[in-house]
Structures are given as C-alpha cells and as structure tokens.
Amino acid sequence: MLVRSCLTSASETANPPDMERTNIAKTQGSMVAVVVTHNRISELRTTLDSLMVSLPHYLSAIVVFDNASKDGTEEYLAALKAENPLTDVIRSEKNLGGAGGFELGMRHAVSAYDPDWIVVMDDDGRPEPDALAVFHSQDRSIAHGWGAATYHPDGRICEMNRPSINPFWDRSAMLRSLSGRGRAGFHINSACYDGDAYVPVDGVSFVGFFISRSGIERAGYPDGDLFIYGDDVLYTLGLRSKGGTSLFDPNIRFEHNYSTNSVSDQRFRPLWKTYYHYRNLLMVYRLCSGWWFGLVFPIVAAKWFFKVRFHSGQRLHFLKLLCLAIWHALISRTSVSHDTVLKW
C-alpha cells in the first residue's frame, strides 16, 4: 500500500500508517556508487570512508568523478585506487559541474560494471552506517528510483534535499500550495520522515538517489550541459513523466554536510551562478506545468526581475545573466560552455 497521508501538515494527520514489507534474504543485485567531487578533499575522504565499508557486499564498485580538483584530490584518489581496485576514478581536466559529473559517472558505471542499481551523491553527502544494508533488506523492484531521508550532521532535515510532489500532477499538492503554504505545500513534510511508509514522490535530489537499470532505460542519463542546479530534479521529474516511479523511504538515511546560505543574503556568490539557477529552474517549471506554462512563466519572471533590488553595484550584470537564462531556457539551449558563462 502506497500512501500520501503524510504529505498533509503534521497538525492534520497522525503518523502515516506502517507499510507491510517483505524481507528478502538476498540483496537487490549489484550496485555501484557514483560520487562527484570538486576541490573538497576533506569531505570526499569522509564520504569514501563511509562507502568503503560496504565493499564488496553491498557495493560492487565506487566510481568517483573528479571535476578537475586542484586541492590534492587527484593524488589522494590515485593512492586510494592503487590500494583498493574497487575504487574507480574518472578525472576531467575541466570542471564539468555536478551535472556533467553525474552524467559521465553514471554512463561509466553502466558500461564498466553493468549494475542493477546506481546510487548517486555529492562529495559532501554520504550514507549513514546502515543505509545501504537497509536498501538491500527490502524488495526494491516496486519502484524505478528511491530517495533517501537526508539530514544535516546535527540531525535537522536537509531542506534542499527534501523530495517534492509536482503540484500540476497532484491536485492536493496544488491546493496546499495555493492555500498559502508555498514550498511546504508540494514538499513532503516531517511526518514522512518520522514514519515507516514509502511515499510516492516526483522530484528527488542526487544525495542518496537510487536508480535501477530499468529506470535508466526509461529516463536515460542526466543532462550534463546543465552544469549545476536542478539537474537532479529535472532528471527525476523526467523519470516520472516517462511512466517511472520514485519512492521515498525514511529508513534509508543520508547525511549532507551542507552549509546553508544566510536568508538575509539574496545574492548568488559568485554572480555567475545566477545564470544556471534561473535557466534550469525555468526548465523545471516548464516540465512541471505543461500546458499551464503560459500562465506560470510571466509570474515567475516578474518575481525574478524584482530581485534586482538585492544586487546593488551589480544590477546590470544580474539583469544580463537573468535575461540570458530566461531566453536560453525558453529555447532549450543548455550547450553553453562554463567559460562563456564566466565571461558574461
């Protein structure tokens, strides 16, 4: 039984009902972890340490995509690979962003290992000690993708990794959003994390996302040209739009050592990130809203242009990047080199 009851507010529902699960003695088949890194060697060390304990029982291999790191990561990974051949390192001489790393890392994992499952994560996100064992302890064939419950190191739910429901595909999520709850209306709430029920979701982050080979056959691979921001949501929404299913399992726990930005600072630092954020976010809105995009677009565009007030001293640069982002999203242009964005 799949339930959505915990998507309502905690005041409206008790803890979601338990779901009967069939314990299976064997594992789900082979699994490869894909980790993307860029100049965060200390975080990468912690993440790889957490994964190494799962070799070879729960993981067949660990694929690390190094996005042109220059902080000693290259030397560290070379030594690690020599020590443990199940650590597979791909190094790019150019920074291709998280999206580029996930696309090429997943492609390599499939071609080199032919796994039944791939689990993806950033270098600062990692499974808690029993997370992979929990995944393998249940029958996962009922979904193409699975999302983990992701927390900050201090135990708080990591908001940026909270799975979402597309309100244009789900009437109750739309009503919650329109009733004034905003983002909370179409993201799963804390009751989902506290229960044991599997929750159907549409958008899942790439910190603790498990994708099956049948899911890859439906959804393909992430769009590496997106560089950063929104590549995970676009990919998992694309999986759902092609008839795939994703479930959130609160018992699979990941840690994300991610520092939130100050709510008082509305700027992107550095400013070039503005381009990727708004271009990719508008593509998310278009995929989500479908025929409603004609109504959604002017509303979100007006909201974004109003943010120029936060960019004193850089307003012309902000407006240029925002206009380019909107135009390229509308014409589906993602093949813009990062060097070009930096020049802008």
Secondary structure as UniProt FT lines:
FT   HELIX           5..7
FT   TURN            10..12
FT   STRAND          31..37
FT   HELIX           41..52
FT   TURN            53..58
FT   STRAND          61..67
FT   HELIX           73..83
FT   TURN            85..86
FT   STRAND          87..92
FT   HELIX           97..113
FT   STRAND          117..122
FT   TURN            123..124
FT   STRAND          125..127
FT   TURN            129..130
FT   HELIX           131..136
FT   TURN            141..142
FT   STRAND          145..151
FT   TURN            153..154
FT   HELIX           159..161
FT   TURN            167..169
FT   HELIX           171..176
FT   HELIX           177..181
FT   HELIX           182..185
FT   HELIX           190..194
FT   STRAND          199..201
FT   STRAND          209..212
FT   HELIX           213..219
FT   HELIX           224..226
FT   HELIX           231..241
FT   TURN            242..243
FT   STRAND          246..256
FT   TURN            263..264
FT   TURN            271..272
FT   HELIX           273..289
FT   HELIX           290..292
FT   HELIX           293..305
FT   HELIX           306..310
FT   TURN            312..313
FT   HELIX           315..330
FT   TURN            331..332
FT   HELIX           338..343
//
